[in-house]
Amino acid sequence: MEKSDLLKIVGKRVQELRISKGLTQVDLVGKIEGEIDTTNISRIESGRTNPTIFTLYRISKALDVSLIELLNFKTEI
């Protein structure tokens, strides 16, 4: 698997969980501890940036899911 493929898969998973919680990107940013902006969430969801494990952890907390659940995805794009 290519790096870009993995980033797209992770981003899609973040987006799926966010939408399932009824949150907009702005809502999600408001729930994340620490500084992050909507543009960064958009880049993560579209697979255009490589989030750190700490950023993924903060996103998982904001979505009220475990990091394991956040990274539990099918390997399809």
Secondary structure by P-SEA (a helix, b strand, c coil): ccaaaaaaaaaaaaaaaaaaacccaaaaaaaccccccaaaaaaaaaccccccaaaaaaaaaaacccccccccccccc
